Amino acid sequence: MTNAFAPKPGRISNSLDDFWMPFTANRQFKANPRLLESAEGMYFTSADGRKVLDGTAGLWCCNAGHGRREITEAVSRQIAKLDFAPTFQMGHPLPFELAERLADVAPKGLNKVFFTNSGSESADTALKIALAYQRAIGQGTRTRLIGRELGYHGVGFGGISVGGMVNNRKAFPALLPNVDHLPHTLDIQRNAFSRGLPEFGIEKADELERLVTLHGAENIAAVIVEPMSGSAGVILPPVGYLQRLREITRKHGILLIFDEVITGFGRVGQAFAAQRWGVTPDIITCAKGLTNGAIPMGAVFVAEDIYQAFMQGPESAIEFFHGYTYSGHPVACAAALATLDIYQGERLFERTIELEGYWQDALLSLKELPNVIDIRAVGLVGGVQLAPSAEGVGKRGFQVFEQCFHTGVMVRVTGDTIAMSPPLIVEKEQIDILVGKLADSIRKAA
Ligand code: PMP
């Protein structure tokens, strides 16, 4: 019905009818489609031939920018050499090599790597490892999992159970049992427009002590949080908050899991947020930037002692009944290795720290614009929160998002918060363009 593509030779269909789009208002999209056809460096080219500055690294994943020849060549070489090999009771060299390389980049001690295909799979894998680990060390009563309000851990049943975004949960009444949520750390009243990490809110971590008192530490397996909530609109951890969570979890034998699907691979200025903010959890999940978004892949980093707890039975026994057909897929591994080479060769994580001040100044310059009620920025990620319009939550945000796209910059919108996370190769002039066009769009929406 809708014909949004220019007809091209060899294309079977010009229809937008049959793809059920994820996390999208499908009918609205089809009436006003935004289609991207190619990408290079910092820019997409839209189907109608316009250049669109990528202010979001795709979906927080193309940290090294688009069309990286090193990655595409590695992928095509690998697919020709070994397109697939099982990793169940078989193997091939690449995931071993990649795991070793990743262990060097990860926080010290998190040196065992389980491969998945996405952030959702990484989250569910981490929760399963936590539960199975507690059983393996004779702590089988520890079955309770604790997430956080506004947390996002993908869309698997484990992830939405510990996650705290109401729209992702409400159609599914039978989630995992034995789950609690800590309060979120967004506090505009006290922390609006703070530069870097917000000053107030460390006490929100003490809610964990309350849950321990309520349930007994011997019943709690793990706490999972994003060190910085991305999908809920760039919510930063208050100063000292992650340290406090670490102290309380350690004191009570509770595992601490950081979901670093967004913060992993340089977004906040070091390989992982755990390093940037000086807190080492027991498990880290990642995906996205692992392959620069070019091939789906995720990973779960696990502390040595957790891994060793699984290695105690008979040698012939499978230690962990879990895995995916595509765990350690050769083509994904090749993409990840080439991606790591770029990150390290171009010092992109260090570059993020170097640009952080410029990025924060640029975003905070929007402070006086109409309806801007908070700005949060760290590393090369930021959120500009707008007051909801009288028409309802999310309307103004969406209007700004659409207007930005129309004027040639891609941002993300969650409710009325505009989130940005440009590729880490971004230049200062491109930050100016991004922020300038966002400012115009906010003014226009006012
Ligand atoms: N965890 C976090 C923190 C995420 O931001 C996301 C995706 N935005 C996921 C998990 C899920 O990842 P995926 O969409 O690859 O399943």
Boltz pocket constraint, residues with backbone or C-beta under 6 A from the ligand:
constraints:
  - pocket:
      binder: B
      contacts: [[A, 59], [A, 117], [A, 118], [A, 119], [A, 120], [A, 121], [A, 123], [A, 152], [A, 153], [A, 154], [A, 155], [A, 226], [A, 230], [A, 231], [A, 259], [A, 260], [A, 261], [A, 262], [A, 287], [A, 288]]
      max_distance: 6.0
